[in-house]
Amino acid sequence: MFKRVATVLGGAALALSLPAAALAQPIVVQTGDTSIDSGDTAWVLVSAALVMLMTPALGFFYGGLVRRKNVLSTIFYSFLILALISVQWVLYGYSLAFGPDHGGIIGGLDWIGLRGVGLEPNTDYAATIPHQAYMLFQMFFAVITPALITGAFAERKRFKSFLIFSLLWATLVYDPIAHWVWGTGGWLHAMGALDFAGGTVVHISSGVSALVAALVLGKRIGLGQEPMEPHDATMTILGAGLLWFGWFGFNAGSALTSGALATSAFVNTNTAAAMAALTWMTVSWIHDKQPSAIGGAAGAVAGLVAITPASGYVTPMASILIGFGAGLVCYLAAQVKNRFGFDDALDVWAVHGMGGTWGAIATGLFATVAINAAGGDGLFYGNPGQLGIQILATVASWVYSAVMTFVLLKVVDATIGLRVPEHEELAGLDITQHGELAYRV
């Protein structure tokens, strides 16, 4: 006992006697032949927490846009999907997305239940952090992606159908595309497709799937005949602000180190979001004669979406151009949706599908190895081939997401039904699906 106390006190005395510069050095834990850097690990864990926050933030963003009778249901979609996909990811989702490659298409079940995913780094993905830290960071990308789709079928989908569809979609759409683009051996990864933080993997896949879901489910009852205005614009703007905050983990965290590359991605993320918010608001001001607060919030999210694939590959000036393009492209896409009359209730396709498409292509234009030596040069830096690869990755994500989503929706519809009965839709999903109300007054 006394020996143990003496050892502790002696260690404390030794620490106090060390120079301050020595104490300021990062702690490096030796693990076999690799090293865990405490600074990198801390940054990735904090970034994972920021990305986790984005899913409930999305619930607020979407919740404010629906009618009062559906706000609880809409927010609960995002909350519960956090639980659902977290379990799926640990059980088998991470293995399918990032496990040892099988034909460039899927990761297989080699890492089922996180078998082989330990506390030592996996140098294929991140050489300075525990493998489980990388798994955790990627988990919250897998969580928010199917949550994004919920905005397309808001106010009319059965809760049971939502659960089953989300689980199937995460397994059969998200996990394969994540492996194609980010997994070691994935076919798009091998071709050199650039997607720093999820333009194709997260936003194109969810945005295109949202469009398909809106078309398959059909319009809400009364659309175009009665008001369906957002019930709480302040909630939406709060959600957009929290998304903006969390997106720093989404993009800058994807550097997987706490150094210069994370800083560059952080600057680009904020700059593109700001430019897109200004652009969408200005264009809507010109078009509708008033500056829309919700438009500004939607524009910020569009800019965040568009810079996501490019954030670790482009300069700050390029991020301004990407943000400007996002504000314009996504606003015009929302007008196209209104013109054709399909009921993507919360503009998921316009913001995420088209924002992600623009961002993926823009990466092929503006990427430069001066920012990230592990990336590539784009068209404007003398490499037109990169633009071709980006377009191929975009088309592949569009086609696969659309086809698989259509099949999954039809299977769910044929077995348990997708849409609530008319009387339940008119009463609202809060009371009919959950037996609860968001507001008592």
Summary of the structure (lengths in Angstrom):
residues: 441
radius of gyration: 22.7
end to end distance: 63.9
largest distance: 82.1
contacts: 1717
relative contact order: 0.13
helix: 70%
strand: 4%
